[in-house]
């Protein structure tokens, strides 16, 4: 009986997915992932590529956010059925490290123990090619999955090594990934030298209201899930919120202002959760 597993390099997944649906790489803060839809699409192609084989699970490889705290997206994925979250490391330059070695290790171990007959690999890095070669030596068929335009985002040698190659077009990627350009919000700050920092409390409140109003139902449910096992504001919402306020106010916020914004954000989201 055939059995198939899926291996997803999240760095490639988001960079390639953003390019497919918008024509260029985009910051993750402007991308919205529907985890349920993504898992469904990955599972469907895995079963198809293995000729109706038994689906084992999805291995999702990513770097943790700065500070190591899990974000909403990582929490949602970690609690998803048939998905195992594997986190590498994030270096000082903001680059993810260790993901390729995790993919290679898992691919080889599953092949060596005859746990799978087929593997669907969503990656573009040539460094995982050795894992493909060794897995194939154990009889595993490796199916490389890419985002359009595939040949611009994946290693030629990796594509040549794979048993099959498949390219997801924008219409498929759009079923689970959405791009929303970030809006620039300006906050008027008094220019008087006597009040260089200015009291922008009301304007910061208005900014938080605007940010929360733009959250989708998927965002609200993801935050609800996050707060069931964690406290505070997740980094993948905290950093964009503070970043927008800093740009809008043209200065760093003081600790009191940051606390005010975070508290306001949580209060407004909790109100939306209570209305579900």
N, C-alpha and C positions, 0 to 999 in steps of 0.2 A: 504494500500500500504506500503510495506516495505521501510524503509529508513536507510541508513548505513553511518557511519562516521568512519574515521581512526585516531588512536592516536599513534603517533610515538615518542618514547624516543630516541632522537638522540644519546645520549651516548651509549645506547645499540646497536642502528642501526650501528654505525661505528665500535664499538668493535667487535660485532658479525659478521658484514659483512667482516671485515678484516680477522678474524679467518676463516671464510668460504672459502675465496678465496686464502688465503696465509698460513693458518695453525697457525697463532698467531696474537695477538693484535698488531696493528701498530699505530704509531703517525699519527694524522690526516693530517699532512703536507705531508705525503707520499701517501695519498688516494685522488683519484679524483672522485667526484660525478657528474653523469649526472642527473641533477635535473628533466629534462623532462621525461627521461626514468624511473626514480624512481617513480615519480608521476603516470605514466602510469601503472606500475606494481602494485602499491598499489591500484589504482582505480580498476584495473581488478580483483584482488583477493577480494576486498570489494564487488563488484557487484556479484561475484560468490558465496561468502559465504552467501550473503543475498538473494540468489535465484533470482537474477535479480532485486534487489531492487533499488530504487532511490538513487543515490550517493549524499550525502550532501557536505562534504569537508574533507580535511586532516588537522589534528591539529599536528603541528610539534614542539616538546618541546626540547629546548636546553639551554645551558648557554651562555651568551654573552662573547666575547673575553676580555682579560685583558684590562682595560681602558674603557670598555663599548662601544667602537666604533664598528659599524657593519662591518662585513667582506664581501667579495665578495659572499661567499656561502649564508650567511644570507640574503643579499640583493636580490640575485637571487630567493631564496625561498619566501621571503616576497612579491615579485612582481609576483609570479606564480599564475595562476588561481586556484581557489578552494583549496587554502592552506592558513591556518592561522598560522603565526609564533608566538610561545609563548616562551619568554625568562625568565629563572630563574635567578640565581645569581651564580657568581664564587667566591669561598672563597680564602683565602691567599695561600692555598695549591694547588690551581688549580683544585679543585673538584667542580662539578656542584651541586648546592643545589636548592631546591624548585621545581624541575621538577616533582617529584612524586605527590606533593600536587596539582600542576596545572592539572595534568592528572586526578587525582581523582575528583577534583572540576568540571572540564568540563564534565567528564563522568557522574557524578551524576546529574548535572544540565540538560544536554540534555535528560537523561532518565526521570527525574522528570517532565519535560515539554512535554514529549511524542514527542520529536523532532526526535528521532531515534528508530528503532526497533532492529537494529543490530550495533555492534561495533567491529571493527578489532583493536586489541591492539598489538603493536610491542614493547615489553618491557620484561625485565627479573626480575625486582625487586619485591620482595614479598610485599613491602609497598603499591603497587597499588591494592592489593587483596581486600581491604575493598571497594574500588571503584567498583570493579567487582561485589562484593556481593550485594551492594546497587543497582547498575544498574539492576542487574538480578531481584531484588525484585520488580522493576517497569516493569518487563516483557521484558527487553532487553536481547538479546542473545549476548554473548561476545565470539569472536573468537580470540584466541591467536596465533600470528604469531611469529615465531622464525627463527634464522639462524642456520644452521647445524654447529656443533653437538648440537641440541637443549637442551638436558638434561644436558649439561655441562654449559650452559649459562643462564638458566632460573630456577626460583624457582619451586621446585616440587609442592608446595602448590598452586602456581599461576596456574600451568598447570592443576592441579586437579580441580581447581575452574572454569576454562573456559569451555564453552559449546563445543567448538571444538579447536583442536590444529593443526597447519600446520607448516611444516619446509621447509624453502627455502634452496635448495642445492646450491653449488658453481656456477653451470651453470646459475641459475636464478640471483643470486647476481651479477655475473659478467656482467650482462646486463646493470647495472647502476653504479657499483662501480669498480674502478680499483686501483691496488696497484703498485707503482713504487718505488723501493728502492732508497733512496737518495744517490747520488754520492758524495764522498769526493773529494773536489777540494783543491789542495795545492797551496799556493802562496809563492814563494821564498822571504824570508825577510832577508836583510843583517844582518849578525851577529856582525858587528863591534860595539864595545861599544861606539864609538863616535856617532853612529846613531842607538840607540836602537830601535826606532820605525820604521825607514825605510820609504822611499817614495815608496809606492806600488800602486800609482794611476793607472798606466797602467795595472797592474795585476788585480786590482779591476774592471776596465772597462772590462777586458777580462772575469772575473767571471760573471759580469752582462750579457754580451753577451751570455755566455754559458747558464745561467739560463733562459733567455728569449727564446733562441733557443729551449729549452725543453718544453715550454708551448704548450699545445694543442689548437686547434681551440676553444674548449669549454672554456678554460681558457681565451683566448683573448676576446670572446664574453661576458664572465662573467665580466671581467674588464671594458669592454665598457659599460655594463649595470650599473656597480657600479659608474663610473665617470659621468653618466648622472644625478645622484642625490647626489653625494658626491665628496669631494675633497681629494687630497692626496693619499697616498699608503695604501690600505687596510691592516689591521693587519695580515690576514692570508697569505699575500705575503711578508709583510714587515719583520715580525719576522724571517721566514726562510731565507730570503735574508741576513739579518744582522747576523743571526746565522752562516750561511755558511762562510761569510766573516771573522767572528771572529775566527772560527776554522781554516780556511785556513791561516790566517795571524798570528795565535797564539798570538793574543792580541786584546784588545778592539780598535775599530776604534774611531778616534776623530770625533767631530761634523761635521767638514768640509768633512771628508771622507764619513760619513753616508749620508750627503746631496748629495754628488756627486753620490753615488751609487743609491739613490732613484731617482734622476733626470734622470740619465742614463736609469734606468729601465723604467720609464714613457715614455721617449722619444722613446725608442725602441718598446715598446708595442703600443704606438700611431701610429708609423710607420706601424706596422702590421695591426692595425685597419683600417688605410687608404687604405690598400691593399685588404680589404675584398670586 
